[in-house]
């Protein structure tokens, strides 16, 4: 029997509802394969910030370091600035553990309606650079409260950072359809984006079977809406990948279904898995949150751990529940979080399978 140690951070808002739903379903899926997950629950988030002035303990990163992975819900609260919640928990984990790939697969799930009139084959993966780019710490503000108040934020792109995320995207494209789109804005951002284009092209040139396109990010956003089946794998900078993946989630039916994997591909450090959606304080505590994004992120986690069979069981179960018409209200249904979770657990217990079940 294999045992994996996973740190659980439910965080804020609906994270407190969808994470317990996911851990129960992961336990059930793993039980079918003889795998055990040892959960280490961390009460980190905005409530801890209110009590102690910090989102996590000063040695929090050290506490996570010896784990096999991290399952995160969501962080964010209306009464705490977003830069405090994100830079106090999420971003330090990503950067300290060199989780330089943010993997966001999206496709239209069974029983889910896309808002597009003709979505075609919407099945794409966005590979987002996760440690540098536009989300940097270099900069500052001056003359606060005066008419000449100013803010400066520097974007940092390194050859190493671009090469490693591009290499991951190229290898993924080789496994899929052999098509890679690089999101750029080199017609307007005159230093970092031409450098991005150059390095991505160099890396893609080592894989003759991969056809690379560089597409301006605004045109790519329009293309994703008008011709979603023309896009398979996208590699993008931190900011562009963040925006495009939320757009892709909306095209797939709801941001509530979208998963995210923060990966350290060399496996030198634990990777972290989370849904794309935020803490959604407007619906928190009502029992109506969609757990699919958290479930899909958990399936990505199981695949990363080498538990492909358990991942397929979990994917099959929640896809089957959706196909049977069990959906939360963001997908046009009436099921509560608990009702959807129970439908997934019932399918796992009953051994129902769906051949389409796959994490990517």
matplotlib code that plots the C-alpha trace (Angstrom):
import matplotlib.pyplot as plt

x = [0.0, 1.4, 1.0, 1.3, 1.5, -0.5, -0.8, -4.3, -5.0, -8.7, -8.1, -11.0, -14.6, -15.8, -12.4, -13.8, -16.6, -15.0, -11.8, -13.5, -15.6, -12.5, -10.6, -13.5, -13.7, -9.9, -10.0, -12.7, -10.9, -7.7, -9.4, -10.2, -6.5, -5.1, -3.5, -3.6, -3.4, -2.2, -3.7, -1.9, -4.5, -3.2, -5.5, -3.8, -5.6, -7.4, -8.8, -5.3, -4.2, -6.9, -5.7, -2.0, -1.2, 0.1, -1.5, 0.8, 3.4, 6.9, 8.1, 5.2, 7.2, 9.5, 6.5, 5.4, 8.8, 8.8, 5.3, 4.5, 2.1, -0.2, -4.0, -5.1, -8.7, -8.8, -7.5, -9.0, -11.4, -13.2, -11.7, -8.1, -6.2, -5.6, -1.8, -1.7, -3.6, -1.8, 1.7, 1.3, 0.5, 0.0, 2.9, 5.6, 4.7, 4.9, 8.2, 10.0, 9.2, 10.0, 6.6, 7.4, 4.7, 1.1, -0.8, -4.4, -6.3, -9.7, -12.3, -16.1, -17.1, -20.0, -23.4, -21.8, -23.1, -20.6, -21.8, -20.4, -22.9, -20.5, -17.7, -16.4, -13.6, -12.7, -9.9, -6.8, -4.0, -2.5, 1.0, 1.6, 5.0, 4.5, 7.5, 8.5, 7.3, 4.9, 4.2, 7.4, 8.4, 10.7, 9.2, 7.6, 5.4, 6.3, 4.7, 1.7, -1.3, 0.1, -0.9, 2.4, 1.9, 3.4, 3.9, 6.5, 6.3, 9.1, 8.5, 11.4, 12.0, 15.1, 16.4, 16.2, 12.6, 11.4, 13.4, 12.1, 8.4, 8.8, 10.4, 7.5, 5.0, 6.9, 7.0, 3.3, 2.5, 4.5, 2.3, -0.9, -1.6, 1.9, 0.6, 1.9, 0.7, 2.9, 1.1, 3.0, 2.6, 5.9, 4.4, 3.8, 6.1, 9.4, 11.9, 10.5, 8.1, 10.6, 13.0, 10.1, 9.5, 13.2, 13.7, 10.4, 11.3, 14.7, 13.3, 10.6, 13.2, 14.6, 11.3, 10.7, 7.3, 5.9, 4.5, 4.9, 2.8, 3.3, 0.1, -0.5, -2.4, -5.4, -5.8, -5.4, -8.2, -10.5, -9.4, -10.2, -13.8, -14.3, -12.3, -11.5, -10.8, -7.8, -5.9, -4.4, -1.5, -0.7, 2.5, 2.2, 3.8, 2.5, 0.0, -1.1, -1.6, -3.6, -6.0, -6.3, -7.0, -9.9, -11.3, -10.9, -12.7, -15.6, -15.7, -15.8, -18.9, -17.9, -14.8, -16.0, -14.9, -11.3, -8.3, -4.8, -1.5, 1.5, 4.3, 7.9, 8.7, 12.1, 10.2, 12.8, 10.0, 6.3, 3.8, 0.5, -2.9, -5.9, -9.0, -8.8, -11.8, -11.3, -12.8, -16.2, -17.3, -20.7, -21.7, -19.5, -21.4, -24.4, -23.5, -23.9, -20.2, -19.2, -16.6, -15.6, -12.6, -11.2, -12.0, -10.2, -7.2, -7.2, -7.1, -4.2, -2.5, -3.1, -1.6, 1.4, 1.9, 1.9, -1.6, -3.1, -5.7, -7.1, -7.1, -9.1, -11.6, -12.1, -12.4, -14.8, -17.0, -17.4, -17.8, -20.4, -22.3, -22.3, -23.5, -26.3, -27.6, -26.3, -25.0, -24.6, -26.3, -23.4, -23.9, -27.6, -28.5, -29.9, -27.5, -25.8, -22.1, -22.9, -25.4, -22.9, -20.2, -22.4, -23.2, -19.5, -19.0, -21.9, -20.4, -17.0, -18.6, -20.7, -17.7, -19.3, -16.8, -16.6, -14.0, -13.4, -12.1, -8.7, -7.1, -5.6]
y = [0.0, 3.4, 6.4, 10.0, 13.0, 16.0, 19.3, 20.7, 24.5, 25.1, 28.9, 31.2, 31.5, 28.5, 26.9, 25.8, 23.9, 22.5, 21.3, 18.9, 17.7, 17.0, 15.2, 12.8, 12.0, 11.5, 9.2, 7.2, 7.0, 6.0, 3.3, 1.6, 1.3, 0.5, 4.0, 6.1, 9.9, 11.2, 14.7, 17.4, 20.1, 23.7, 26.4, 29.1, 31.9, 35.2, 34.1, 33.4, 36.8, 38.5, 36.7, 36.7, 39.3, 36.6, 34.3, 31.4, 30.8, 32.2, 28.6, 27.6, 26.9, 24.6, 22.7, 22.0, 21.1, 17.4, 16.7, 15.1, 17.9, 20.7, 20.9, 24.5, 25.9, 29.6, 32.7, 36.2, 38.2, 41.5, 43.1, 42.2, 43.6, 41.0, 41.7, 40.7, 37.5, 36.4, 37.5, 36.2, 32.6, 31.6, 33.4, 32.5, 28.8, 29.0, 30.8, 29.1, 25.7, 26.8, 25.9, 27.5, 25.8, 26.7, 24.1, 24.8, 22.2, 23.2, 21.3, 21.1, 18.5, 16.1, 17.8, 21.3, 23.9, 26.4, 29.9, 29.7, 29.1, 26.7, 25.7, 22.9, 20.9, 23.1, 21.1, 23.1, 23.4, 26.7, 26.5, 29.7, 30.8, 31.0, 32.5, 35.7, 37.9, 40.7, 39.5, 40.8, 42.5, 45.1, 48.5, 50.9, 53.9, 57.5, 60.7, 59.0, 61.3, 64.0, 65.0, 63.6, 60.2, 57.5, 53.7, 51.7, 47.9, 46.1, 42.9, 40.5, 37.8, 35.6, 33.2, 30.4, 31.2, 31.3, 28.3, 26.0, 26.8, 26.7, 23.3, 22.0, 23.4, 21.9, 18.5, 18.7, 19.7, 16.7, 14.4, 16.1, 17.4, 18.8, 22.4, 25.2, 28.8, 31.3, 34.4, 37.6, 41.3, 42.1, 44.8, 47.0, 45.7, 46.3, 44.5, 41.6, 40.2, 40.1, 38.3, 35.9, 35.3, 34.6, 32.1, 30.3, 29.9, 28.6, 25.9, 24.9, 24.6, 21.6, 19.7, 19.3, 17.7, 20.8, 23.6, 26.9, 30.0, 33.3, 35.2, 38.6, 38.1, 40.3, 38.5, 35.2, 36.1, 36.8, 33.5, 31.5, 32.8, 32.6, 29.4, 27.6, 24.3, 26.0, 26.2, 23.2, 24.1, 27.7, 28.9, 32.3, 34.7, 35.0, 37.8, 36.7, 33.1, 34.1, 36.1, 33.6, 30.7, 32.5, 33.3, 29.6, 28.5, 30.8, 29.3, 25.8, 26.7, 28.1, 29.2, 26.8, 23.8, 25.0, 23.3, 24.5, 22.7, 24.6, 22.3, 21.9, 19.6, 18.3, 17.3, 18.9, 20.5, 19.7, 20.9, 22.6, 22.0, 24.4, 25.5, 28.6, 30.2, 32.5, 32.5, 33.8, 35.5, 36.4, 32.7, 31.4, 29.4, 28.9, 25.3, 26.1, 26.2, 24.1, 21.5, 20.4, 22.7, 21.4, 17.8, 18.2, 19.8, 16.8, 14.5, 16.4, 15.9, 12.2, 12.0, 13.9, 11.5, 8.6, 7.5, 7.5, 4.9, 6.7, 10.0, 8.3, 6.9, 10.4, 12.1, 9.4, 9.9, 13.6, 13.6, 10.9, 12.9, 15.9, 13.8, 12.4, 16.0, 16.6, 20.2, 23.2, 26.4, 28.0, 25.3, 25.7, 23.0, 22.9, 20.6, 21.8, 21.3, 18.3, 16.8, 16.9, 15.5, 12.6, 11.9, 11.6, 9.3, 7.1, 6.6, 5.7, 3.3, 1.8, 1.4, 3.4, 4.3, 6.8, 6.1, 9.8, 10.2, 11.8, 14.6, 16.3]
z = [0.0, -1.0, 1.2, 0.2, 2.5, 1.3, 3.1, 2.9, 3.0, 2.7, 2.9, 2.7, 1.5, -0.5, -0.1, 3.3, 1.4, -1.7, -0.1, 2.3, -0.6, -2.7, 0.1, 0.7, -3.0, -3.2, -0.3, -1.9, -5.3, -3.7, -1.7, -5.0, -5.8, -2.3, -2.0, 1.2, 1.5, 4.8, 5.1, 7.1, 7.6, 7.9, 9.3, 7.2, 5.5, 6.2, 9.6, 10.8, 9.4, 11.5, 14.6, 14.2, 11.4, 9.0, 6.5, 7.6, 10.4, 9.9, 9.4, 7.2, 4.1, 6.1, 7.4, 3.8, 2.5, 3.3, 1.9, -1.4, -2.5, -1.4, -2.0, -1.8, -1.8, -2.3, -0.5, -0.3, 1.9, 1.3, 4.4, 3.6, 0.5, -2.2, -2.2, 1.5, 1.0, -2.1, -1.2, 2.3, 1.2, -2.4, -4.1, -1.6, -1.9, -5.7, -5.7, -2.8, -4.2, -7.8, -9.1, -12.4, -14.5, -13.8, -15.8, -16.6, -18.8, -20.1, -22.1, -22.1, -19.6, -20.1, -19.4, -19.3, -21.7, -23.2, -23.8, -27.3, -30.0, -31.8, -29.4, -31.7, -30.0, -27.1, -25.5, -24.6, -22.0, -21.0, -19.7, -17.7, -16.5, -12.7, -11.0, -12.8, -15.6, -14.9, -11.3, -9.8, -6.6, -8.1, -8.0, -5.6, -4.9, -4.2, -3.2, -1.7, -1.3, -3.5, -7.1, -8.4, -6.7, -8.8, -9.0, -10.8, -11.4, -13.2, -15.2, -15.1, -17.8, -17.6, -20.2, -17.6, -16.7, -20.3, -21.4, -18.7, -19.2, -22.9, -22.7, -20.6, -23.1, -26.1, -24.5, -23.7, -27.3, -28.5, -26.4, -27.8, -31.3, -32.0, -32.1, -29.8, -29.6, -27.8, -26.5, -27.0, -27.3, -29.0, -31.2, -28.1, -25.3, -26.9, -24.6, -22.7, -25.3, -28.2, -25.8, -24.9, -28.6, -29.3, -26.5, -27.1, -30.7, -29.9, -27.5, -30.0, -32.7, -30.9, -31.5, -35.2, -34.7, -32.9, -35.0, -33.2, -33.8, -32.0, -31.6, -30.1, -26.9, -27.8, -31.2, -29.3, -26.9, -29.9, -31.6, -28.5, -28.7, -32.4, -33.2, -30.0, -31.8, -33.5, -30.2, -28.4, -26.1, -25.2, -23.5, -21.9, -19.4, -15.9, -16.6, -20.0, -18.9, -15.9, -18.1, -20.9, -18.6, -17.0, -20.5, -21.4, -18.2, -19.1, -22.6, -21.1, -19.1, -15.7, -13.9, -11.2, -13.2, -14.0, -12.3, -11.8, -11.0, -9.8, -10.8, -9.9, -12.8, -11.5, -8.3, -6.1, -4.1, -3.5, -6.2, -5.3, -6.8, -6.6, -8.5, -10.7, -9.0, -6.0, -2.5, -3.8, -0.6, -2.1, -2.0, 0.8, 3.5, 1.3, 0.3, -3.4, -4.5, -7.4, -6.3, -9.8, -10.1, -6.8, -7.8, -11.2, -9.4, -7.1, -10.1, -11.5, -8.1, -8.2, -11.7, -10.5, -7.6, -10.1, -9.1, -12.6, -11.9, -8.9, -10.9, -13.7, -11.1, -9.7, -13.1, -14.3, -11.2, -11.4, -15.2, -14.8, -12.2, -14.6, -17.5, -15.4, -14.8, -11.3, -11.5, -9.3, -10.0, -11.9, -14.4, -14.6, -12.1, -8.6, -6.7, -3.6, -3.0, -0.7, -3.2, -6.0, -3.8, -2.7, -6.4, -7.0, -4.0, -5.1, -8.5, -7.0, -4.7, -7.5, -9.7, -12.5, -15.2, -18.0, -20.7, -21.2, -17.7, -17.8, -16.0, -19.1]

ax = plt.figure().add_subplot(projection="3d")
ax.plot(x, y, z, "-o")
ax.set_aspect("equal")
plt.show()
